[in-house]
């Protein structure tokens, strides 16, 4: 298939643009929710507050899974192009590290969903302390860890383009 080369509009730029856009949304979405949960999480809250928090957390985790899927799909489509083929072992090591970090990111997000289900069960069982602890683990540990891993993987993607 012949690519179109019209000034700045090249079809080869579209998939990397989408990939970078999804990564930006992914990191921005996580950081926004991390700040939101840090300021509004209180152990002495009412049950109504926990219900709203769990609802928002469910939507957040679904959106994170959607962004991860979109990033993976666009990354695979970019990887199918001949532009990413490299014989440089350092570039291949960067890609392998990036794929490993993205796999860890997916596992961490799946564990966030597991903690969410534990919090939901505790809420339904009227155990507000356990519900709070599970939400706290997500907000204080897993969201920042996802953010750091995302930023490192983004840096590796930028570093790879330099090779």
C-alpha positions in Angstrom: 0.0 0.0 0.0 1.4 3.3 -1.0 1.5 6.0 1.7 0.3 9.5 1.1 2.9 12.2 1.5 1.1 15.5 1.5 3.1 18.1 3.4 2.5 17.4 7.1 -0.4 14.9 6.6 1.1 11.5 6.4 -0.8 8.4 7.2 2.2 7.0 9.0 1.9 9.7 11.6 -1.7 8.9 12.5 -1.2 5.7 14.6 1.7 7.2 16.7 -0.4 10.3 17.2 -3.3 8.2 18.5 -1.0 6.1 20.7 0.6 9.2 22.3 -2.9 10.8 22.7 -4.1 7.7 24.6 -1.0 7.7 26.8 -1.6 11.4 27.6 -5.2 10.7 28.5 -4.2 7.6 30.5 -1.6 9.5 32.6 -3.8 12.6 33.0 -6.8 10.5 34.0 -4.9 8.6 36.6 -3.2 11.7 38.1 -6.6 13.6 38.3 -8.2 10.7 40.1 -5.2 10.3 42.4 -5.5 13.9 43.5 -9.3 13.6 43.8 -9.2 10.6 46.0 -6.4 12.0 48.2 -8.4 15.0 49.2 -11.8 13.5 49.6 -10.9 10.2 51.4 -11.8 10.3 55.1 -12.1 7.4 57.4 -15.1 8.9 59.3 -17.3 9.3 56.2 -20.9 8.2 56.0 -22.1 5.1 54.1 -23.6 7.3 51.4 -20.1 8.8 50.7 -18.6 5.3 50.3 -21.4 4.3 47.9 -20.5 7.3 45.7 -16.8 6.7 46.0 -17.2 3.1 45.0 -19.3 4.1 42.0 -16.7 6.6 40.9 -13.9 4.1 41.5 -15.7 1.5 39.3 -16.0 4.0 36.5 -12.3 4.9 36.9 -11.2 1.3 36.7 -13.3 0.7 33.6 -11.8 3.8 32.0 -8.3 2.7 32.9 -8.9 -0.8 31.3 -10.3 0.9 28.2 -7.3 3.2 27.9 -4.9 0.3 28.5 -6.6 -1.7 25.7 -6.5 1.3 23.3 -2.8 1.8 24.1 -2.1 -1.9 23.5 -4.0 -1.9 20.2 -2.3 1.2 18.9 1.1 0.0 20.1 0.6 -3.3 18.3 -0.4 -1.6 15.1 2.6 0.7 15.3 4.8 -2.4 16.0 3.5 -4.1 12.8 4.9 -1.3 10.7 8.5 -1.6 9.3 9.5 1.7 11.0 10.0 0.0 14.4 12.3 -2.8 13.1 15.7 -2.4 14.5 18.9 -4.5 14.7 20.2 -2.4 17.6 20.3 -4.6 20.8 19.8 -1.5 23.0 16.7 -0.6 21.1 15.4 -4.1 21.5 16.1 -4.0 25.2 14.2 -0.8 25.5 11.2 -2.3 23.8 11.4 -5.5 25.9 11.5 -3.3 29.1 8.6 -1.2 27.9 6.5 -4.3 27.2 7.4 -5.7 30.6 6.4 -2.5 32.3 3.1 -2.4 30.4 2.4 -6.0 31.4 3.1 -5.0 35.0 0.8 -2.1 34.6 -2.0 -4.4 33.4 -1.5 -6.7 36.3 -1.5 -3.8 38.8 -4.7 -2.5 37.3 -6.3 -6.0 37.6 -5.2 -6.0 41.2 -6.8 -2.6 41.7 -10.1 -4.1 40.3 -9.7 -7.0 42.8 -9.3 -4.5 45.7 -12.3 -2.7 44.4 -14.4 -5.9 44.5 -13.2 -6.5 48.1 -14.2 -3.0 49.0 -17.6 -3.5 47.4 -18.2 -6.7 49.3 -17.2 -5.1 52.5 -19.5 -2.2 51.8 -22.4 -4.5 51.1 -21.6 -6.4 54.3 -21.7 -3.1 56.2 -18.0 -3.3 57.2 -17.0 0.3 56.6 -13.5 0.1 58.0 -12.5 -2.7 55.6 -14.1 -0.8 52.8 -12.1 2.3 53.6 -8.9 0.3 53.9 -9.4 -1.2 50.4 -10.2 2.1 48.9 -7.2 3.6 50.7 -4.8 0.9 49.3 -6.0 1.7 45.8 -5.8 5.5 46.2 -2.5 5.7 48.1 -0.5 2.9 46.6 -1.8 1.5 43.3 -2.7 4.8 41.6 0.7 6.4 42.3 2.4 3.1 41.3 0.5 3.1 38.0 1.4 6.7 37.4 5.1 6.1 37.9 5.1 3.0 35.7 3.2 4.9 33.0 5.7 7.7 33.1 8.7 5.4 32.9 7.1 3.5 30.0 6.4 6.8 28.3 10.1 7.8 28.8 11.2 4.5 27.3 9.0 5.1 24.3 10.5 8.5 23.8 14.0 7.1 24.3 13.3 4.4 21.7 12.5 7.0 19.1 16.0 8.4 19.6 17.6 5.2 18.4 
